[in-house]
Amino acid sequence: MTTPPEPPEAGNGSAPPPGPDSYEEPAPTTPGPVLSEADLGPADGPAYGPDAPDGAGSGAAAHVPAPDAQPPRPASRAAKRAPAPYTRPEPAGRLVFALVCVAVLAAGAGLGFHRVYALRDIGPVAAIAAVPVLLSALISWPRRRTWALWIAIILTVGGWTLVAGLTLFHGDFGVIGGALRNSWKATLTTLMPAPGRPELLVLPHILVWFAAATGAELVLRSRTRAFPALPAIAVFGVALLIGVGGPGSNLPVAAGLVALTAVLVIVRGGGRASRAPAGIAMAAVLAVLAALAGPVLPVAGTPYDPRATVKAPPPQQRDSISPLDRVSAWLQTPDQQMFTVHTTSPENWRLAVLDRFDGITWTSGASFVPAGSRVPAAEHTRHIAATAVDQHFTIQNLPGVWVPAADRPRTVKGLAVTVDPVSGVLTSAQQLHTGQAYDVTSAARDYDADELATAEPARDAEAQAATTLPESPGTTARNAQVPAFRKLAEQVTGGQSTGFARAAKLADYLRTTAKYDVSGLPGHTYAQLNYFLTRSRRGTSEQFATAYAVLARSVGLPTRVVVGFRPGIGGNGAFEVRSGDVLVWPEVDFAGLGWVPFYPTPEQQGRSQQSGSVPAGDTQQKLEQAQKNAASKNKGTGSGTGKQPPPALPAKPPVRHATPWWVFALAAAALVPVAYLAAALVLPVLRRRRRRKGATPADRIAGAWEQTVETLHAVGLPPATALTAHEVAGFGGRTVTGTEHHLRPLADLVNRAEYAGRPPDPAAAETAWQHTDQIGRLVASAAGPMRRVGRRLHPRTLRSTSSGRSRP
């Protein structure tokens, strides 16, 4: 361990302390830096630094005053006030490069919102980062008089208001405040990617602007290296949080931010310009490693989604008339043109999903949220095979706000819609009008017959809610109607082995025991359904679908009712859908499969049969065939056996395989080098900061010496040594050219701080650290990059390797 020289004692044979009679500094081979008296402290106080008044000139060692020297005169108040040490201004080229890095960092953080908004919408918002950086540079250029920070803040806020009002809101400055207050909630309640509306884009716009402005101010007003990148990294964190569940990946953006931060640190760190390309290349390598390592990191768990805690507001406008109540009227005028569609596959076009029944009316319990162009996949069908179906709709005489599309829509273009994430149903923000056109891409599910045959009804909370059958208001036990429906359903489905078999048998029963008749009595209350099932046995798809839904619910099958249209009339991908093509069908929720449609309505006859109508696509035909096969293979005839089916067992929860212990062991092993690397990089920085911020000037001088000794270890100074301070200086001067002119004065400052009768002043401490900084640069240049990296990663960097000074 390196120790400064001990105080001299008579006759101990030790070297005397440096002074005018005992030490003469050799003439320097190269001139050292010239510091003025103002840089070293008051003229009438003790000198600490290379220009101490010992007659040696610049770079000479300071000496301890003779014991018989007269005490110095009291210094004046002005002399006690040490002027600030001279700080060399940052080169203009390096400053401009750092500002460019800050602008690109803020723009990259803005691109992190590409999972929330479409790239074409967020791109211009990210590019706006250059404006606040330029504004900050103009008002706070350090080569001029720096303006007060509060002035910069006011100008930055005013600049953002002006730019946002002119670009986002097209001159409507009055709505900026309201948009700012509501943008976060509107964004969290909109399906991603969110539409590029000003009231939504104002959130990333202001975040990118102030990240760029804050980073620029940090560059212009401080010498910190990595801090100017922190605002952009914080904005990127917000983008990650809001973009949970969005399309795409932010891994390339994260890798780019890592590389840009490394470049900023290199640029702000100074050093020779010739080393900048190597540093930038290392930053690029670091970015590539981050991009490659990201997908394989052992990150477990589901990320927090703030959308789960924000309740979506109700849509501003809804259709006051249920589509189910329009079915009978549409069938009475079957030739009315509703819409046309050009598609790659004819499908049944869904209009509305109704999942609540109170004994009188079917209604929708959907929670509609605004959507951009994307509709999320159903929760239980994300991994089920599907076929893409492209559609182009043109509205003609379809009333209301319900938007027709094939199940399940995934993208919507050309129309502002709200979406129910559960059912995938679309509604328009405004009433549909003639000539309105839009494009939809849907994922038509490909059902597996074997998987359907063994399916059992779902038992989650949503499914349980879809099995409720409340009695009509005013019903008593004597005239209760639900038990009668349950008795009939049990007779029809008795003896069936699976839930899917019961559902298929029930649909087959209605198809074969009742007839389709558009003149049948409309309505779907309990009384009307009872009349349809027991007496008339005639009706439209409204009665067939709602009767099926009630009967299925009575035996524990979760159901809902869908209103839509058949494919229509035409061919070669072009179809005209008329009011007579309206169709109502039920859907049953099965565990692991989601909602599966059933078609209990028999073939149309008479006036309702549309000339030239086409059947639904191959997917629906295969599904209907699988249902008919399941119904024909059932045990029992369904003719009233009276046998009760075995109670449906609750669906087994999905098996959650425990993560093997070795996965955690590998993750821990992988984190060990990461933790060590972080400690090896961070601890020396914190230790240097602690030394430089010592409580007293003497502590700061000692800290400068400790930092210098650790620096010299990189060029061969042994970790444990008994060399005096001047012997260490001699070693450094012999090993690294140019360091002696800083090591000798620094050693003198250390000795005087230890043994002088008067404590050093702050100017001496600042001078000591100036020498330490210069020594560090010279040693870094001499050691070479590989040796510096090896030294930085050595375990010795985790702890201090020198004591710095000892009290006498």
PETASUL-V679667 format. One record per pair of residues at least 6 apart in sequence whose C-alpha atoms are under 6 Angstrom apart, sorted by the first residue. I is the first residue (numbers start at 1). J is the second residue. D is the distance in Angstrom with one decimal. If there is no record, write none. Layout:
# PETASUL-V679667
{{I,J,D} {I,J,D}}
This chain:
# PETASUL-V679667
{{1,720,3.8} {1,721,4.4} {1,722,5.9} {1,802,5.6} {2,721,5.1} {2,722,5.2} {2,723,5.6} {3,724,5.6} {4,724,4.7} {4,725,4.8} {5,724,5.0} {8,16,5.7} {18,63,5.6} {19,63,4.2} {19,64,5.6} {32,741,5.7} {39,85,5.1} {40,763,5.5} {41,82,5.4} {41,763,5.2} {42,79,5.4} {48,749,5.6} {48,764,5.1} {49,745,5.6} {50,58,5.8} {50,59,4.3} {50,60,5.3} {50,745,5.0} {51,58,5.1} {52,62,5.2} {59,741,5.7} {61,745,5.1} {61,748,5.8} {62,748,5.6} {99,216,6.0} {102,215,5.9} {103,129,5.5} {103,130,5.4} {103,212,5.6} {105,232,5.9} {106,129,6.0} {106,208,5.7} {106,211,5.9} {106,212,5.2} {106,232,4.8} {107,126,4.4} {107,127,5.8} {107,129,5.6} {109,232,5.6} {109,235,5.9} {109,236,4.6} {110,126,4.8} {110,208,5.8} {112,236,5.9} {112,239,5.5} {113,239,5.1} {115,243,5.3} {115,246,4.8} {115,247,5.3} {116,192,5.2} {116,193,4.8} {116,194,5.9} {116,243,5.2} {117,193,4.5} {117,194,4.9} {118,193,5.7} {121,196,5.5} {125,205,5.5} {129,209,5.5} {129,212,5.6} {132,213,5.1} {133,212,5.9} {133,213,5.5} {133,216,5.5} {140,146,5.1} {140,147,5.7} {165,171,5.2} {165,173,5.2} {168,198,5.4} {179,199,5.0} {183,199,5.8} {183,200,5.2} {183,203,5.9} {187,200,5.9} {188,307,5.3} {189,312,5.1} {190,369,5.7} {190,370,4.7} {190,371,5.3} {191,371,4.5} {192,246,5.7} {193,372,5.4} {194,371,5.9} {194,372,4.4} {195,372,4.2} {211,231,4.8} {211,232,5.2} {215,228,4.2} {218,228,5.4} {225,265,4.8} {225,268,5.2} {226,265,5.5} {244,305,5.9} {255,287,4.6} {255,290,5.5} {255,291,5.4} {258,287,5.9} {259,283,4.8} {259,284,5.6} {259,287,5.0} {262,283,5.4} {263,280,5.6} {319,400,5.3} {319,401,5.8} {330,579,5.1} {331,580,5.1} {334,579,4.8} {334,580,3.7} {335,578,5.7} {336,578,5.3} {336,579,5.3} {337,578,4.4} {338,396,5.3} {338,397,4.7} {338,398,4.8} {338,577,5.8} {338,578,5.1} {339,394,5.6} {339,395,4.5} {339,396,4.9} {339,577,5.5} {340,393,5.8} {340,394,5.3} {340,575,5.7} {340,576,4.5} {340,577,5.8} {341,392,5.4} {341,393,4.5} {341,574,5.9} {341,575,5.4} {342,391,5.6} {342,392,5.1} {342,573,5.3} {342,574,4.4} {343,390,5.5} {343,391,4.4} {343,573,5.0} {344,389,5.8} {344,390,5.7} {344,573,5.8} {345,617,6.0} {346,567,5.4} {346,616,5.5} {346,617,4.9} {347,567,5.3} {347,616,4.8} {347,617,5.1} {348,565,5.7} {348,566,4.7} {348,567,5.3} {349,404,5.7} {349,405,5.0} {349,406,4.8} {349,564,5.4} {349,565,5.1} {350,404,5.4} {350,405,5.5} {350,406,5.8} {350,564,4.3} {351,402,5.8} {351,403,5.9} {351,404,4.6} {351,563,5.6} {351,564,4.6} {352,562,5.8} {352,563,5.2} {353,561,5.9} {353,562,4.5} {354,362,5.9} {354,363,5.0} {354,364,4.3} {354,560,5.9} {354,561,5.1} {355,364,5.5} {355,560,4.6} {356,362,5.5} {356,363,5.2} {358,470,5.8} {359,471,5.9} {359,472,4.8} {359,525,5.7} {359,526,5.7} {360,525,4.4} {366,420,5.8} {367,420,5.5} {368,418,5.6} {368,419,5.0} {368,420,4.5} {369,418,5.1} {369,419,5.4} {370,418,4.2} {371,418,5.4} {373,411,5.2} {373,412,4.8} {373,413,5.7} {374,410,5.6} {374,411,4.4} {375,410,4.5} {375,411,5.7} {380,592,6.0} {380,594,5.6} {385,446,5.6} {386,443,5.4} {386,444,5.2} {386,445,4.1} {386,446,5.1} {387,443,5.3} {387,444,5.0} {388,442,5.7} {388,443,4.7} {389,441,5.6} {389,442,5.1} {390,441,4.5} {391,439,5.7} {391,440,5.2} {392,438,5.9} {392,439,4.5} {393,437,5.5} {393,438,5.6} {394,435,6.0} {394,436,5.7} {394,437,4.4} {395,434,5.4} {395,435,5.4} {395,436,5.3} {396,434,4.5} {400,431,5.5} {401,427,5.3} {401,428,5.0} {401,431,4.9} {401,432,5.8} {402,427,4.5} {403,426,5.3} {403,427,5.2} {406,442,6.0} {408,442,5.1} {408,443,5.2} {409,441,5.8} {409,442,3.9} {410,441,5.7} {410,442,5.2} {411,440,5.6} {411,441,5.3} {412,439,5.8} {412,440,4.7} {413,438,5.8} {413,439,5.2} {414,438,4.6} {415,438,5.7} {417,427,5.5} {417,428,4.5} {417,429,5.7} {418,426,5.9} {418,427,5.3} {419,425,5.8} {419,426,4.9} {449,626,5.6} {455,500,5.5} {456,499,4.6} {456,590,5.6} {457,499,5.8} {457,589,5.9} {457,590,4.2} {457,591,5.6} {458,589,5.8} {458,590,4.7} {458,591,4.1} {459,651,5.9} {463,558,5.3} {466,558,4.6} {466,559,5.6} {467,553,4.7} {467,556,6.0} {467,558,4.7} {485,551,5.7} {486,554,4.8} {489,551,5.5} {491,640,4.7} {491,642,5.3} {492,638,4.5} {493,502,5.1} {493,638,5.9} {494,643,5.5} {494,644,5.8} {494,645,5.2} {495,635,6.0} {495,636,5.9} {495,645,5.7} {496,502,5.6} {496,634,5.9} {496,635,6.0} {501,630,5.6} {504,627,5.2} {504,631,5.3} {505,631,4.7} {507,600,4.4} {510,600,5.7} {511,600,5.2} {511,601,5.7} {511,602,4.9} {514,537,4.6} {514,538,5.7} {515,538,4.9} {516,538,5.8} {516,539,5.3} {516,540,5.5} {517,538,5.7} {517,539,4.9} {517,540,5.6} {518,540,5.5} {520,538,5.7} {520,539,4.5} {529,547,6.0} {541,583,6.0} {541,584,5.1} {541,601,5.6} {542,584,5.6} {544,601,5.6} {545,584,5.9} {545,585,4.9} {545,586,5.3} {549,559,5.5} {558,588,5.6} {558,589,5.6} {559,587,5.5} {559,588,4.6} {560,586,5.7} {560,587,5.5} {561,585,6.0} {561,586,4.5} {562,584,5.6} {562,585,5.4} {562,586,5.9} {563,584,4.6} {564,582,5.8} {564,583,5.3} {565,581,5.3} {565,582,4.3} {565,583,5.0} {566,581,5.2} {567,616,5.9} {568,575,5.5} {568,576,5.3} {568,577,4.3} {568,613,5.5} {569,575,5.2} {569,576,5.2} {569,612,5.5} {569,613,4.4} {585,599,5.7} {586,597,5.9} {586,598,5.7} {587,595,5.7} {587,596,5.2} {587,597,4.1} {587,598,5.8} {588,595,5.3} {588,596,5.3} {589,595,4.2} {680,793,5.8} {680,798,6.0} {691,700,5.9} {691,703,4.5} {692,700,5.4} {694,700,4.8} {697,761,5.9} {697,762,5.2} {697,765,5.2} {698,753,5.7} {700,765,5.7} {701,765,5.1} {701,768,5.9} {702,804,5.4} {704,769,5.5} {704,772,6.0} {705,804,5.7} {706,802,5.7} {706,804,4.5} {708,772,5.8} {725,747,5.4} {726,747,5.9} {729,743,5.0} {729,744,5.8} {733,739,5.3} {733,740,4.2} {739,775,5.7} {742,771,5.2} {746,768,5.8} {753,760,5.9}}
